[in-house]
Structures are given as structure tokens and as C-alpha cells.
Amino acid sequence: MTDIEQVVVVVPAHNELEHLPRCLRALTTAALCIPVPVLIVVVLDACDDGSERLAGQFGPDALFVSVDAGNVGAARAAGFEYARDRCSTESGHTWYATTDADSTVSAQWLLAMTSADADMVLGVVRVPAWRHFPAEVARRYLRAYHSKGPGHNHIHGANMGFRADAYWRVGGFRALPTGEDVELVERFEAAGMRIHRDAKLSVATSDRRQGRAPGGFAQHLRGLKRKAGAGT
């Protein structure tokens, strides 16, 4: 364990009532496996599916905040701003993490992140069950995705974390409708921050056809399907 004394996890959600309970159960388990307080902030962004009914069902340390941004970058930023305003979370002893509402983390997710000697940790994602795309799409995705060795070259908002002081030093997430995770990593790199890429730190995510962010994971899978259909 490093010098981390508290953890904040932000989950942006836009009409994710179907997936949120599974996501939050996994995060609650991960919080129990680390010996420091963990605050989970769910940011309900322009939701009209009744997601707010889940508030209070996952303990006092899972808080729900509503915004009307329609923007995943703004939603992630709002979550960390809320945590900073609610309690002192700007120091180097606080770890920030973020995942997506249709994703589930492992029990050791937070422990692995906070044990790394880094300003930022980037993990990978996996699709445990291919329900919405044919086998050829899964094969193409897996061939292109996996790399050899302990590192990788992927960036996912569903699986990333960083020291709070480093996050605020570079300016935090920006209000981008997509690519907010990549853009934040670029600023960490430009600032000379220590970035640890861990190919073993994996988060399960869905293979849904329609994603919440334009240009996101779902669109990537649809692109693979078009290529498979064209035989390229």
C-alpha cells in the first residue's frame, strides 16, 4: 500500500438503470478490499430512466449527483468537483478513479491502482460475454487489442485512476463529448507525470451496439462489424 489515505471513484451515467446496480455492487466490493475510506460518486447526466431511484441502496458512501450536461467529459469533471467541494480531496494522499456505468471492476481494482508508484494508472477492458455482435467481430477485436508484455497502449475512461493533486494540476477532465480520457492522458504526459500502464488490470464492459458517447467503444465495435461484413 502506498501513502494513499482516501479514494474517490466517479461513475458517469446516462440512462444506465439496467447496468448501474451491477457496476455499484462491484465497486462496493472493491471498496471493502482496500483499508482506506472510499467515496463513490455517481453522476446522473440527463437521465430520465429513473436511475435516481438507486440512490441510498449502496450505502452512505455511494452518492448520487444529477447534472444536465449531456457530455461525458463534463459528467466526469462534475463528479470530482463534487467530491472536492464535499471533503478535502486535493492532496497527494487522495486517489481518484473512474469507470463506466456499464462496466464492472474486480475486487482488487482499487488496491492494484493505489499500490502502483505512479501519478496515473491505465488499465484495459474486456468483454466477458459477446451478445450483440457476431463471433468474427469478437475475433477481430481480440486480435487487434491484446499486446504482449506487462504494458499496453490503450486508454479507457472505464479503467483509469490518478493522484488527486496531479489531476487538479493539469486541469482535470474537460467537457468533451468523447475522447475526454485520451485528452486527459495527453496532458499528464505533457506535464511529465508518471503513468503506469497495466495490462493485468482489467475491467469487464458490455458489447452494446449503441454507446453513450459518440466515437466510443460501441462505435468502435460497429466499425469492426462493418469491416467483417466487407471481408476486409
Summary of the structure (lengths in Angstrom):
residues: 232
radius of gyration: 17.0
end to end distance: 47.0
largest distance: 54.1
contacts: 749
relative contact order: 0.18
helix: 35%
strand: 22%
